[in-house]
Amino acid sequence: MRRYRSVLPAVFVTGGYVAALVVAAVVARTGGDVGFLWRLSLFVEADEDATATWPNVLILVLAGGLWAWALWQSLRGLPYGKTLSADPETRPLRRTLYAAVAFWVFYAVMPVWPWWAVVLDTLVMAAVVVLFHPVLRRNVRHADLALAAGLLAQVSLAATEVFDMLDWHAAERAAALGGFAGAGTLVWSVLVLVAQWRDGRWGRTTVWYGIASVLVPVALLIGGIPLSGAGDFHDVYDEATSAADALIVIWLARSAHELVGTPSGLAPYVPPTDRGAAFTVAARFAACLVLLLPPLANRHPAWISPHVSIERLPPVVGDVVGAVSPAFWHALELFVGIGGLAVLVLVALQRRAVFWVAMSGLFLTALGGIAAVTLTDRGGPGLLYGSDAFDPYAMITTFSRPTTVSPLWFTAACLISAALLWCERHRRLATPAVGSNSTPSPRL
């Protein structure tokens, strides 16, 4: 058996938890009360109709056993013979990983986290995302994408909790990003696991724990579908799937334990000399994200039609719009309404030939939003009239139904994105290619 530096505390704490788990299982089978075992293994109060059947007790014991294994993996510390590295990129990352592991103690004490605990946890994980960036830059190509995706997920989660606490439900819907924040976490996790696989410091077992933390929750969810009609057994199974979070704790702890020494076969990380690199990544990220905010806050997939009908447009404009193919018009509205412009900008950031196409689309959409508000007949019921016709705030509120956002918000997002895209174009033109002494091309 390999010896570890903190083996005695790990054996004491883990052994105590396992002993309590065995006692709780015996009490559940002999006394018929599953509450103590439920609280000990899942850290929440038991359902009122939960029964102490053999399948239910077995599932709860397995869930508790997984948390016991997470305790052992977290507390055992470094193996003997491993020395801590003085690498400036290693020390803060290892400490932050340990802090992320320690934060899971809140889960045992407070099964339902208050908003401030969620915000603190997201701040710790955001620090993990930032400090993993040097490791990613050395091992994978899309390190900046991982940084942006990881921070997006953490900021979205924190903002959603804060806005929910303040009862700002419209801002909460926008901050939730339509549920796409989970995709950001997935992208970051996959790229980090690729980097760990290529790096010589982390063992294959640690990487497989990380892979399991991504795949096992999905497998448990799919496996519970046939049990949906099993009554009490399905309820216990559904609650016990939360124990899969222990795999995340194990991966975080092992990643911290093995972050020693230097990577094998890889050059040490050298921070970029361009101090504006971080601002460039932020500008590219903002140019796409700002176009997604109005569609995510909108409860309608279309762009203008939820607010303005053809009948309320001037006759000339109405005739022109009516002459356009209805299929084309609906496709255009759907493209803008679901955030298709963000994809166009993303392509323009990678392909110079698409720059003017993206700029044209942004400006035409901005003009379309302004025209929808300013050219509409304001004499109709519920629309602007009198002095309010020239009040920008009144235009925004009047042309926004409770479940939609005004076309002016799309206009503002398009103008901001166009400005960021234009600045990025000039930055690339002013920066010569690496290893080239020639004058940069005048085209993006």
C-alpha positions in Angstrom: 0.0 0.0 0.0 1.4 3.4 -0.9 2.0 5.7 1.9 0.7 9.3 1.9 1.6 12.3 4.0 -1.8 12.7 5.6 -2.8 9.1 5.8 -3.7 9.1 9.5 -6.2 12.0 9.4 -7.6 10.5 6.2 -8.1 7.0 7.8 -9.6 8.5 10.9 -12.2 10.7 9.2 -13.0 8.3 6.4 -13.2 5.4 8.8 -15.5 7.3 11.1 -17.8 8.2 8.2 -17.9 4.6 7.0 -18.7 3.3 10.5 -21.5 5.7 10.9 -22.8 4.7 7.4 -22.8 1.0 8.5 -24.7 1.8 11.7 -27.2 3.9 9.8 -27.8 1.0 7.3 -28.4 -1.5 10.2 -30.8 0.9 11.9 -32.7 1.3 8.6 -33.1 -2.4 8.1 -33.9 -3.3 11.7 -36.0 -0.2 12.7 -37.5 0.6 9.4 -36.5 4.2 9.6 -34.4 5.3 6.6 -34.1 9.0 7.7 -30.7 8.8 9.3 -29.1 6.8 6.4 -30.7 9.2 3.9 -29.3 12.3 5.7 -25.9 10.7 6.1 -25.5 9.6 2.5 -27.3 12.3 0.6 -27.0 15.2 3.1 -30.7 16.1 2.8 -33.8 15.1 4.7 -35.6 11.9 3.7 -38.9 12.0 1.8 -41.9 11.4 4.0 -42.9 8.2 2.1 -39.4 6.7 1.9 -39.3 3.1 3.0 -36.3 1.0 4.2 -36.5 -1.7 1.6 -33.3 -3.6 0.6 -33.0 -1.8 -2.8 -33.5 1.6 -1.2 -30.9 0.9 1.5 -28.5 -0.5 -1.0 -28.7 2.6 -3.2 -28.2 4.9 -0.2 -25.2 2.8 1.0 -23.6 3.0 -2.5 -24.1 6.8 -2.5 -22.5 7.1 0.9 -19.7 4.8 -0.2 -18.9 7.1 -3.1 -18.7 10.1 -0.7 -16.5 8.1 1.6 -14.1 7.4 -1.3 -14.1 11.2 -2.1 -13.2 11.9 1.6 -10.2 9.4 1.3 -9.0 10.8 -2.0 -9.2 14.4 -0.7 -7.6 13.9 2.7 -4.8 11.5 2.0 -2.6 14.2 0.6 0.6 13.8 -1.5 2.4 10.5 -1.7 5.8 10.3 -0.1 8.7 11.1 -2.4 6.7 13.8 -4.3 8.1 17.3 -3.8 6.1 20.5 -4.1 7.1 22.6 -7.1 8.2 26.2 -6.9 6.7 26.9 -10.3 4.8 30.2 -10.0 1.9 28.8 -12.1 1.6 25.6 -10.0 1.3 26.9 -6.4 -1.7 29.2 -6.8 -3.6 26.6 -8.9 -3.0 23.9 -6.4 -4.2 26.0 -3.5 -7.3 27.1 -5.5 -8.1 23.5 -6.3 -7.9 22.6 -2.6 -10.2 25.5 -1.8 -12.7 24.2 -4.4 -12.7 20.8 -2.7 -13.1 22.3 0.8 -16.1 24.3 -0.4 -18.1 21.0 -0.8 -18.2 20.8 3.0 -21.0 23.4 2.7 -23.0 20.8 0.9 -23.0 18.5 4.0 -23.8 21.3 6.4 -26.3 23.2 4.2 -28.0 20.9 1.7 -29.7 23.9 0.0 -27.0 26.5 -0.6 -28.0 30.1 0.0 -27.3 32.6 -2.7 -24.1 33.9 -1.1 -22.6 30.4 -0.9 -23.3 29.8 -4.6 -21.7 33.1 -5.5 -18.6 32.3 -3.4 -18.4 28.8 -5.0 -18.6 30.3 -8.4 -15.8 32.8 -7.5 -13.5 29.9 -6.4 -14.3 28.0 -9.6 -13.7 31.1 -11.7 -10.3 31.3 -10.1 -9.6 27.7 -11.0 -10.6 28.5 -14.6 -8.3 31.4 -14.8 -5.3 29.6 -13.2 -5.7 26.6 -15.4 -5.3 28.8 -18.4 -1.4 28.6 -18.5 -1.6 24.8 -18.5 -4.1 24.9 -21.3 -2.0 27.3 -23.4 0.9 24.9 -23.3 -1.1 21.8 -24.3 -4.2 22.7 -26.4 -4.8 25.1 -29.2 -8.1 26.6 -28.0 -7.0 27.7 -24.5 -8.7 31.1 -25.0 -12.0 29.4 -25.9 -11.8 27.3 -22.7 -11.1 30.4 -20.6 -14.1 32.3 -22.1 -16.4 29.3 -21.9 -15.5 28.6 -18.3 -15.8 32.2 -17.1 -19.1 32.5 -19.0 -20.6 29.5 -17.1 -19.4 30.8 -13.7 -20.5 34.4 -14.2 -23.9 33.2 -15.5 -24.5 31.1 -12.4 -23.5 33.8 -10.0 -25.5 36.5 -11.8 -28.6 34.3 -11.9 -28.4 33.7 -8.1 -27.9 37.4 -7.4 -30.8 38.5 -9.7 -33.1 35.8 -8.2 -32.3 37.1 -4.7 -33.2 40.7 -5.9 -36.3 39.5 -7.7 -35.1 40.9 -11.0 -36.6 38.2 -13.0 -36.0 39.7 -16.4 -32.3 40.1 -15.6 -32.3 36.6 -14.2 -33.6 35.2 -17.5 -31.0 37.1 -19.4 -28.2 36.0 -17.1 -29.3 32.3 -17.3 -28.3 32.5 -21.0 -31.1 30.1 -21.9 -29.4 27.2 -20.1 -26.4 27.4 -22.4 -24.0 28.1 -19.5 -23.8 24.4 -18.9 -22.3 24.0 -22.4 -19.6 26.4 -21.4 -18.7 24.2 -18.4 -18.6 21.2 -20.7 -16.3 22.9 -23.2 -13.9 23.9 -20.4 -14.0 20.5 -18.8 -13.2 18.7 -22.0 -10.3 21.0 -22.9 -8.8 20.7 -19.4 -9.0 16.9 -19.5 -7.2 17.0 -22.9 -4.5 19.1 -21.4 -4.1 16.8 -18.4 -3.9 13.8 -20.6 -1.0 15.4 -22.5 0.7 16.7 -19.4 3.2 14.5 -17.6 2.2 15.5 -14.1 -1.3 14.0 -14.0 -1.9 10.3 -14.0 -4.4 8.5 -16.3 -6.5 7.6 -13.3 -7.0 11.3 -12.5 -8.1 12.0 -16.0 -10.5 9.1 -16.0 -12.1 10.4 -12.8 -12.6 13.7 -14.7 -14.1 12.0 -17.7 -16.4 10.0 -15.3 -17.5 13.3 -13.6 -18.8 14.4 -17.0 -20.3 11.1 -18.3 -21.7 9.4 -15.2 -24.4 12.0 -14.4 -25.7 11.6 -17.9 -25.6 7.8 -17.7 -27.5 7.9 -14.4 -30.1 10.2 -15.8 -30.7 7.9 -18.8 -30.7 4.8 -16.5 -33.4 6.3 -14.3 -35.9 6.6 -17.2 -37.0 2.9 -17.1 -37.5 3.3 -13.3 -39.9 6.3 -13.7 -42.9 4.1 -12.8 -41.2 2.3 -9.9 -42.6 4.5 -7.2 -40.6 4.8 -4.0 -37.6 3.1 -5.6 -37.4 5.7 -8.3 -37.6 8.5 -5.8 -34.6 7.1 -3.9 -32.7 6.5 -7.1 -33.4 10.0 -8.4 -32.2 11.6 -5.1 -29.1 9.4 -5.0 -27.9 10.5 -8.4 -26.6 13.7 -6.7 -23.8 11.5 -5.2 -22.2 11.6 -8.6 -20.9 15.1 -7.6 -18.4 13.2 -5.5 -16.6 12.4 -8.8 -16.0 16.1 -9.3 -14.6 16.4 -5.8 -12.3 13.4 -6.4 -11.0 14.9 -9.7 -10.4 18.3 -8.1 -8.5 16.7 -5.2 -6.4 14.4 -7.3 -5.6 17.2 -9.7 -4.3 19.3 -6.8 -2.3 16.3 -5.3 -0.6 15.5 -8.6 0.2 19.1 -9.5 3.9 18.7 -8.5 7.1 18.8 -10.4 7.3 19.9 -14.0 5.5 18.6 -17.1 7.4 15.9 -19.0 8.5 16.7 -22.6 7.0 20.1 -22.6 8.6 23.6 -22.5 7.7 25.7 -19.5 4.9 28.1 -19.9 6.0 31.7 -20.9 3.4 34.4 -20.3 2.5 36.3 -23.5 4.4 39.6 -24.0 1.3 41.3 -25.4 -0.4 42.8 -22.4 -3.5 43.4 -24.4 -4.0 39.7 -25.2 -6.5 39.4 -22.4 -8.4 42.4 -23.6 -8.5 41.0 -27.1 -10.0 37.8 -25.9 -12.6 39.7 -23.9 -13.4 41.9 -26.9 -14.0 38.9 -29.1 -16.1 37.2 -26.5 -18.1 40.4 -25.9 -18.7 40.9 -29.6 -20.6 37.6 -29.8 -22.2 37.5 -26.3 -23.8 41.0 -26.6 -25.7 39.7 -29.6 -27.1 36.8 -27.6 -28.4 38.8 -24.7 -31.6 40.2 -26.4 -32.6 36.8 -27.9 -32.0 35.1 -24.5 -34.2 37.7 -22.7 -36.8 37.5 -25.4 -39.7 35.0 -25.1 -40.4 35.0 -28.8 -38.1 33.5 -31.5 -38.9 36.4 -33.9 -37.3 39.8 -34.1 -39.8 42.5 -35.0 -43.2 40.9 -35.7 -44.0 40.4 -31.9 -44.0 44.2 -31.7 -45.0 45.7 -35.1 -47.5 44.4 -37.7 -47.4 45.4 -41.4 -50.7 47.2 -41.0 -49.1 49.8 -38.7 -46.2 50.6 -41.1 -46.5 53.4 -43.7 -48.1 52.3 -46.9 -44.9 52.5 -49.0 -42.9 50.5 -46.4 -45.8 48.1 -45.9 -46.0 47.4 -49.7 -42.2 46.8 -49.8 -42.3 44.4 -46.9 -45.4 42.7 -48.2 -43.8 42.2 -51.6 -40.9 40.2 -50.1 -41.4 36.5 -49.9 -43.1 35.6 -46.6 -40.7 32.6 -46.2 -37.7 34.8 -46.7 -39.0 37.4 -44.2 -39.8 34.8 -41.5 -36.4 33.2 -42.0 -34.7 36.6 -41.6 -36.7 37.3 -38.5 -35.9 33.9 -37.0 -32.2 34.3 -37.8 -31.9 37.6 -36.0 -34.4 36.6 -33.2 -32.5 33.4 -32.1 -29.0 35.1 -32.2 -27.8 34.0 -35.6 -25.8 37.2 -35.9 -23.5 36.0 -33.1 -22.5 33.1 -35.3 -21.9 35.4 -38.2 -19.6 37.6 -36.1 -17.8 34.6 -34.8 -17.0 33.5 -38.3 -15.9 37.0 -39.2 -13.4 37.0 -36.3 -11.8 33.9 -37.9 -12.3 34.6 -41.6 -11.3 38.0 -43.1 -13.5 37.5 -46.1 -16.7 37.5 -44.0 -15.9 40.8 -42.2 -17.9 43.1 -44.5 -20.8 40.6 -44.6 -21.0 40.6 -40.8 -20.7 44.4 -40.6 -23.5 44.8 -43.3 -25.7 42.4 -41.4 -25.2 44.2 -38.1 -25.9 47.7 -39.5 -29.0 46.5 -41.5 -30.4 44.9 -38.4 -29.7 48.0 -36.4 -31.5 50.2 -39.0 -34.3 47.7 -39.1 -34.9 47.9 -35.4 -34.9 51.7 -35.5 -37.3 51.8 -38.5 -39.6 49.4 -36.7 -40.0 51.8 -33.8 -39.9 55.2 -35.6 -42.0 54.4 -38.7 -44.8 52.6 -37.0 -48.2 54.4 -36.9 -48.4 55.8 -33.4 -52.1 56.5 -33.6 -53.1 53.0 -32.9 -54.1 51.8 -29.4 -51.3 51.0 -27.1 -48.7 52.8 -29.2 -46.8 56.1 -28.7 -48.4 59.4 -29.3 -47.9 63.0 -28.3 -44.7 64.0 -26.5 -43.8 60.4 -25.7 -43.1 59.8 -29.4 -39.6 61.2 -29.0 -38.8 59.7 -25.6 -36.3 56.9 -26.1 -37.2 55.2 -22.8 -40.9 55.3 -23.7 -40.1 53.7 -27.1 -38.3 50.9 -25.3 -41.0 50.2 -22.8 -44.0 50.6 -25.2 -42.5 48.3 -27.9 -41.8 45.6 -25.3 -44.5 43.2 -24.3 -44.1 41.5 -20.9 -42.5 38.4 -22.5 -40.5 40.1 -25.3 -37.8 42.8 -25.6 -37.9 45.9 -27.8 -36.2 45.9 -31.3 -34.2 48.8 -29.9 -32.3 46.4 -27.7 -31.3 44.4 -30.8 -30.2 47.7 -32.4 -28.0 48.5 -29.4 -26.5 45.0 -29.4 -25.7 45.2 -33.1 -24.0 48.6 -32.8 -21.9 47.5 -29.8 -20.9 44.3 -31.6 -20.0 46.2 -34.8 -17.8 48.6 -32.8 -15.9 45.7 -31.2 -15.6 43.9 -34.5 -14.2 47.1 -36.2 -11.7 47.6 -33.3 -10.6 44.0 -33.6 -10.0 44.4 -37.4 -7.8 47.4 -36.9 -5.8 45.6 -34.1 -5.1 42.7 -36.5 -4.1 45.0 -39.3 -1.7 46.9 -37.0 -0.1 43.7 -35.6 2.3 42.0 -38.1 2.3 38.3 -38.4 4.8 36.4 -36.2 8.0 35.7 -38.0 7.1 38.0 -40.9 8.8 41.3 -41.8 6.3 42.2 -44.5 3.7 44.9 -44.2 0.3 43.5 -43.0 -2.4 43.0 -45.6 -4.9 45.8 -45.8 -7.7 43.2 -45.7 -9.0 41.6 -42.6 
